[in-house]
Amino acid sequence: MSHEGLKQARELTGNGFYYDNLVNMAQHCRQESHPDRILGAYILNRFCRQLADELGDGPVVMSELRKLEARYRTTLNLALEKAIAGAPQKEQDEKFIELIQLLWAF
């Protein structure tokens, strides 16, 4: 198990929000084993996996991918960065909640 899973997932956010990349991000989150990051890693894993599942593995119009990225990228990056930095749990929870609210409102 790696203590670098969330860092690797964060690096992948710049590659776009297409199916394979979202699945890779989810897998990297799942590889995180640092005890202080495990809850955030689980939430971020489920978020990326659900987004990938909703997007699907088939062809997608580029404009739809751009909308998806615009909707989630900033909040996802902030959530990952707070988890990686070991921010206070309350701050992390606020970003996780914001991310889930965006996903559920979609």
Beta strands, then each sheet from edge to edge (+ up, - down):
end
